[in-house]
Amino acid sequence: MVSEAKLIRAFRKVKSDVVKLQRQVIELNQGQKELLDKAAQAKTKRTKKPAAPKTVVVTKTARKKTEYVASKDGEKYHIRSCPFAKNIKRGHRVIYKSKVKALSDGYKPCSCV
């Protein structure tokens, strides 16, 4: 049979092995927590990059220079593509660069304007 002294020695060895394993588990848990913290910090750094300032691009389209046509004898002014404007003879045609000028000369707008 096994003597009592041998049995006590065997239990002490087992106990020391168990304590040693418990310490290793604690160290592994601490290392895992540190790694998880570092990973979380890296993730927040990666997601919290400063956003590039938004740039708004404004494009100005060149306005078509519309010419207005009126007859020297008439009362209305028209856009150049109006069928009534096309019927005005060259000698009687007055060309305006703006509506304001045509209005100031006493012409009224046609329905095409």
LINJOCOR-V799108 format. One record per residue. N is the residue number from 0. RES is the residue in one letter. PSI is psi as a letter, one per 20 degrees, with the letter a starting at -180 (* if undefined). OMEGA is omega in radians with two decimals (* if undefined). D_FIRST is the distance of its C-alpha to the first C-alpha in Angstrom with 2 decimals. Layout:
BEGIN
[[N | RES | PSI | OMEGA | D_FIRST] [N | RES | PSI | OMEGA | D_FIRST]]
END
This chain:
BEGIN
[[0 | M | r | -3.09 | 0.00] [1 | V | p | -3.13 | 3.76] [2 | S | q | -3.09 | 6.30] [3 | E | h | -3.13 | 9.29] [4 | A | g | 3.11 | 11.66] [5 | K | h | 3.13 | 10.35] [6 | L | g | 3.13 | 10.44] [7 | I | g | 3.11 | 13.89] [8 | R | g | -3.13 | 15.08] [9 | A | g | 3.11 | 14.38] [10 | F | h | 3.10 | 16.27] [11 | R | g | 3.11 | 18.99] [12 | K | g | 3.13 | 19.51] [13 | V | g | 3.14 | 19.82] [14 | K | g | 3.13 | 22.15] [15 | S | h | 3.08 | 24.25] [16 | D | g | 3.13 | 24.56] [17 | V | g | 3.12 | 25.68] [18 | V | g | 3.12 | 28.15] [19 | K | g | 3.11 | 29.44] [20 | L | h | 3.11 | 30.03] [21 | Q | g | 3.10 | 31.79] [22 | R | g | 3.13 | 34.09] [23 | Q | h | 3.11 | 34.91] [24 | V | g | 3.12 | 35.78] [25 | I | g | 3.11 | 38.02] [26 | E | g | 3.12 | 39.73] [27 | L | g | 3.10 | 40.30] [28 | N | g | 3.12 | 41.81] [29 | Q | g | 3.10 | 44.11] [30 | G | h | 3.12 | 45.18] [31 | Q | g | 3.11 | 45.89] [32 | K | g | 3.12 | 47.99] [33 | E | g | 3.12 | 49.96] [34 | L | g | 3.12 | 50.66] [35 | L | h | 3.09 | 51.79] [36 | D | g | 3.12 | 54.07] [37 | K | g | 3.12 | 55.58] [38 | A | g | 3.12 | 56.14] [39 | A | g | 3.10 | 57.86] [40 | Q | g | 3.13 | 60.05] [41 | A | h | 3.14 | 61.00] [42 | K | g | 3.14 | 61.90] [43 | T | h | 3.08 | 64.11] [44 | K | g | -3.12 | 65.79] [45 | R | h | -3.11 | 66.45] [46 | T | i | -3.11 | 67.87] [47 | K | k | 3.07 | 69.83] [48 | K | q | 3.13 | 72.07] [49 | P | p | -3.13 | 75.52] [50 | A | q | 3.10 | 77.68] [51 | A | p | -3.14 | 80.65] [52 | P | p | -3.13 | 83.82] [53 | K | p | 3.11 | 85.63] [54 | T | p | 3.13 | 88.90] [55 | V | p | -3.14 | 91.72] [56 | V | o | 3.13 | 94.14] [57 | V | p | 3.11 | 97.61] [58 | T | p | 3.11 | 99.92] [59 | K | p | 3.10 | 103.55] [60 | T | p | 3.14 | 105.36] [61 | A | p | 3.14 | 108.87] [62 | R | q | 3.08 | 111.17] [63 | K | p | 3.13 | 113.69] [64 | K | o | -3.13 | 117.03] [65 | T | p | 3.07 | 118.93] [66 | E | q | 3.13 | 122.63] [67 | Y | q | -3.06 | 124.84] [68 | V | p | 3.08 | 128.21] [69 | A | q | 3.07 | 131.25] [70 | S | q | 3.11 | 134.84] [71 | K | h | -3.10 | 137.61] [72 | D | i | -3.03 | 139.39] [73 | G | a | -3.12 | 136.33] [74 | E | i | -3.04 | 134.41] [75 | K | q | 3.01 | 130.79] [76 | Y | q | -3.01 | 128.34] [77 | H | r | 2.94 | 125.89] [78 | I | q | -3.03 | 122.96] [79 | R | h | -3.07 | 124.00] [80 | S | i | 3.13 | 122.48] [81 | C | p | 3.13 | 124.32] [82 | P | h | 3.12 | 126.91] [83 | F | h | 3.13 | 129.53] [84 | A | h | -3.14 | 128.93] [85 | K | h | 3.14 | 129.41] [86 | N | i | -3.13 | 132.84] [87 | I | p | -3.13 | 134.13] [88 | K | q | -3.08 | 136.51] [89 | R | h | -3.11 | 135.87] [90 | G | h | -3.11 | 138.97] [91 | H | i | -3.03 | 138.01] [92 | R | p | 3.02 | 134.27] [93 | V | p | -3.09 | 132.78] [94 | I | p | 3.12 | 129.18] [95 | Y | q | 3.11 | 126.93] [96 | K | i | -3.13 | 123.57] [97 | S | q | 3.10 | 122.41] [98 | K | h | -3.07 | 122.97] [99 | V | g | -3.13 | 123.99] [100 | K | g | 3.12 | 126.90] [101 | A | g | 3.12 | 128.11] [102 | L | g | -3.12 | 127.89] [103 | S | h | 3.08 | 129.72] [104 | D | j | 3.03 | 132.53] [105 | G | j | 3.12 | 132.98] [106 | Y | q | 3.08 | 131.23] [107 | K | q | -3.13 | 129.04] [108 | P | q | 3.03 | 125.86] [109 | C | r | 3.11 | 125.99] [110 | S | i | 3.13 | 123.36] [111 | C | i | -3.07 | 121.71] [112 | V | * | * | 120.69]]
END
